Amino acid sequence: MDAFFAAIEVLDNPPLGGKPVIVGGSTNRGVVSTASYEARRFGVYSAMPIFKARKKCPEGIFLPVRMERYKEVSKKIMDIVKDFTPLVEPVSVDEAYLDITGSENLLGSPGEIAGHIKDRIGKETGLTCSIGIAPNKFLAKVASDINKPDGLTIISADEVDTFLSGLPVEKIPGVGKRTVERLRHYGVKTVGDLKRFSKEQLIGWFGSSGSRLHELANGRDCSEVIPEREIKSLSSEETLPSDTKDTAYLTELLRSHADDVAWRLRREGLKGRTITLKIKFDDFSEMSKSRTIDYPTDSTKIISDSAIELLLNYPLRKKVRLIGVAVSKLRESREGYQMDLFGEWQAQEKEQRVDETMDEIKRRFGKRMIKKGRA
């Protein structure tokens, strides 16, 4: 999708159209999640600190992230593309791989299929997308970024070598600044330059990732489109308005984030056993502490109490910049498990009824309409 978060903000508030919209927060503490193409002309890009984005684009319109709204639109888009092939691998809320092998007889040429997808997404969501078509995932990913926004780029098998020869190495997915700097040291600026080196040379420079670089430089990628990805964890976190060591305040935040994670677990039909506290300090160092319980849970109280206990057992020597909660070791809620015969099952049952009631209120009136008093 093209500047997905920003595009949805413009869709929901049309007067923002044509203006530099920057999604990521209204304070200087966060980072840019998405910038509209108008904002990108000022040099604003994803993951840039908000304070730096303000300097580059003082006229920018800075908006908070509304992830639930973005996920709602994302689901519509994923449902649309699944009408064209069951082999859809979501990569994030705004990106997916599709395997359309064998679909030509039913749906037309690859270009026609892409055109139909773009038309339906446009008509049913009001948004634009860019599509890349190629013999493998790596090339399709690169092609999708070539003619943004609203682009369509097709790389046929006999065009692969020509396409790659002039492609800057930083366009290879997963190649970061450090790798680019090292490649520059060896005189490598394009993928064509990279092809001059043997697999053994690249492994010698970059270890096991050198083998992957060699394969991609030659246009080879054997990874398949995997239709469903197992959810391994759910988390909720935030960057604080100001750094703090106020334990009472941090405890309140943990209750709120535990509430959010538990609500999402119940919505996904999942329970988890490992609760993790994540903290980033004012010097940008990070710390995480985990606790694994005896049986999987989706209880707001259990997740909240566990996260708070982890916090209180850890002496804060530095101020906290970011705090969050995650739950992992997930399994489906309907799977059976052994409960503690002498456990406080009545109290747990009461908490479960409270959670279910709150979930229903959120479903009917909005996620932010109700919270527990202690949060």
N, C-alpha and C positions, 0 to 999 in steps of 0.2 A: 504494500500500500504506500501511497505517496504522502510523506509527512503526516502519518496517520493521526496522531493525537491532535496536532494543530488543525488538521483538516476537519476533524470532528467538532472541534471548538468553533470553527467558522461555520460548519453546517448547522450547529445549534444556535449560533449567534451571527447571522449573515452580515451585519454591519462590520464585522471583523475582516471581511473579505478584502484582499489586496493589501492588508496591513501586516507588519512584522509581528507575528504571534509566536511567543516562546512559552512552551509548556514545561513546567518543572518546579514551580513555586513562586510565590509573590515576595519571599524574603531573599536575602543574599546567601542563605545557608546551604541551599540545595545545589543540584546540578541540572543542566538542561536535559529533558527527556526527548523532546522533539522541537524543532524550529521550522516554521513555515519557510517556503522558498524565498519570500520577501526578506525574512530575517537572515537567511543564509547568505544573502548578498552582502551583509555587513560582517561576515566572518563568524557568525554564530553557528555552532554545531553541537550535536549530541554529546553528552558527558562533560561539556564545558561548565565550570563553576558559574553559578548565576551572577555572582559579583562581576566576573569577567565579561559575561554576556551583556550586562548593563552598560559597561564601559564601551563595548563595541557597538551596541545598539541602544542608545539612551531613549529613543522613541519607541522601543519595543513594548508590546503588551504582554506582560508576564502573568501567566495563569497557573493555578495548581493542577496537579494530576488528578483526573477523575477516572481511575482505573475501572471501576464497575461499568461506567458508560462505555469505555473503550472495549471492554470484554463483551458487552452486549452487542455492539456493532460487529466485532470480530466473529461472534458466533453466526451471525447472519451471512457473513462473507464465506466462512468455512462451509456452511450448509449449501451455499450456491455452488462452490467449486466441487463439492461432493456429488453434485448432479452430473458432472462431466466425467468423473472417474472415482471409484472407491479408494484408489491408492493416493491418499492425501496425507502428507506428513507436515503437521504444523510445526514451525520453528519458533514462532513467538506469536503474539496476538495479531501481528500485522504481516506475517510472512509464512509461506508454505511451499513445499515441493509437491508437484503432481506428476505421476507417471501416466502418460497418455498413450503408452505403447498399445497398439491394436485398436485405438479408438477411431482411427480415420474412417473406417467403413461406415460407422454409425454417425459420426459428428463432423466429418470433413477433414481437411488438411490441418496440420498443427497450427498454422497461421489463422485458419478459420476458427478453430477451437478457441484460440486465444482471443480472437475478436468477439466471439460469443460471450466468453467469460467477462471481458471488459464491459461489454454492453449491459449484461445483467447486473454486474456490481454497480455500474453507474446508475441504472434505472431504479434498482431496489434499495440503494443506500445513499445515492447522491455523491459518491466519492470516486476518485480515480485511482487506478493502480498501474504498475509497470510490470510487464511480463517478459521473461527471457526464455527462449526455447533452444535447447541444445541436446547433444547426444548423452550428456551426463549431468549430474547435480552441480558439480563445480562450475562447469561452463554456463549452465542455466542461471546460476546465482550471479555470476559476473555479468552475463548478458542483461539481467533484469535491472542492473544499475547503470547501464550505458546511456539510455535516453530518457531519464526521468525529467519531469513527471509525465504521466500518461503515456509511457513508452511501450514499444514492442520491438524486441530485437531477436532475430532468428539466426543461429549459427548452425549451418549444415555440416555434415561430417567432413566434406572436402574443403571447408573453409576454416577448420580449426587451426591449422598451422599458421595461416596468414593472420588470423585474428589474434593469436597469442604472441606472434613475433614482436609486435609493437606495443603490447599491453604493459603498462608500468607494473613492477613487481608488487607495489603496495596495494594493487587491486586484487591480489590473491587473497581469498578469505583466510583469516587466521594469521596473516603476516603482519606483525606489529612494527612499531617504530624501531625497536632495537634490532630486529632481524633486517629491516630495510637498511639501517645504518651499516650493519656488518656486510650486507651484500654490496653496498656502495663501495666499501673498502676493497672488494674484489672486482670492482668495475662493472657490477651488475645493476643496470637500471630498468631493463625490460625483461619480460619472460623469455624473449628471444636470446638475450644475453645469458640467462640462467641455463638454457639448454646446452650451452657450450661445455658445461661441467658434468662430469660423470656422477653417477649415483654415489660412488665411493668417496669422491671429493666432498660432496654435499653432506654425507653422513659424518665425515671427518670434521667438518665445520660446525654442524648443527645437531649432531647426534641422531637419534631415531627420527626426528622431524625432517632430517635431510632427505630420507627416503620418500616421504610424502611430498616434499618440494619437487623432487625429481619426477615423480609421477604426474603432478599437476602441471609442471613445465612442459611436459609432453602431451598434455591434454587428456590424461588418463585419470579416471575416477570410477572405481567399481562399487562404490557404496550405493545401496538400494534405497528406494523410497519406503520408509517404514510407516504404515498407516497410523498406528496408535503408539504414543509414547506414554509409558507408565509414569504417573505422578509420584515422585520420590519424596517430596517434602512440600509443605506449605508454610509460608512465613509472612510476617508483617513487621515493618520497621519504619523509623522516621529519623530525619536529621533534626535536632532540636533548635529552637529559635536562638538559644545561647548555651554555651557550654556550662555544665553544672555538676556538682557532687551532691545535690539535694536528694537524698535517698527517698524521702516521702514523695517527692515529685516524680522521680523515676519509677517508683512503685505504681503510682497512678497510671503512668504511661503504659507500663507492662500489663496492667489490667485491661486497658483499652485494646492493646494489640493482641492479647490472648483471646479476648472476646471476638476480634475479627478473624483470627485463625480458626477458632473453634466453629464459628458460624460457617466459614468456607468448607471446613471438613464435613460438617453435617450436610451442606448443600451438595457436596461431591459424593456423599455416601461413603466416607472414609473415616477411619480411626487410626491413631498413631501411638507408638510406645515411647519414643524419644522426644523429650522437650528440650530445646536449646535456647539459651540466652546469648544474644549477640550484642557486643558493645564496641563502638569505635571511640577512641579517646581524642582529646583536643590536639594531640601530636600526630593524629591519624594512624596510630598503632591500633590493632584490633585484638579482641579477646572473645572467645566463645566457651561457654560451659554447658554441659549437657547432663540430663538425668533420664535414665530409662526405667520406666515403671513396669509392673508385673503384667499388666494387661492393656490392650489398646483402648484409647479413649477419644472422645470428641467433646468432652465436658469442659465448658468454659472455666468452671471453678478449679478443676484439677490442673488444667494447663496454666491458669493464672497463678495458682498457689505454688506450682513447681517452679515457674520462672522467677517469681518473687523470692522464693527460698534460695535459688541459685544466686540472685543478686545480693541478698542479705548475708550470704556466706562468703562473699568476695569483698575484701576491703578495697574501697576505691581510693587509690593514691593519686589519680589524675582525674581531671574533669571529663565528663562524658559529652561527646558530640553527637553520637547516634546510638539508638537502642532499639532492639527488636526481639521478636520471639519466633521460633520455628518449631514445627512438629514433623518428625520423620519416622521411618520404619512403619510405613502405612500399610493398611489392609482394608478391604471392603468391610463396611459395617455389618453386612449380613453374614459374614463369616463367623462361625462359632468360636468361642474361647472359654477357658476355664476361669471362673471368677473365684474370689476368696470366699470360702464357705462361711467364715465367721466375720466377713467384712461388713462395712456399714452400708449394706445394699439399700436400706430404706432411705437413708440420706441421699445416696446416689440417684435413686429413683425420683426423689423430690427435685433434685437439681436438674435431672433430665426433663422433667415436666416444665420447669422454669425455662430451660433452654428452648424447648419446643414452642412454648407460648411466645417467647421473644422472637423466635424465627418467623412465626406466622405474622406477627405485627410488622416485622421488617419486610416480609414478602409483600404485604398488602399496602404499607404506607411509606416504605423507604428504609434503607439500611440505617440511617442516622436518627430515626425517630425514637429509638429507645435504647438505653444502656442501663447496666446495673448501677445502683447508687454509688457503690464504692469506686466505680470507674469514672 
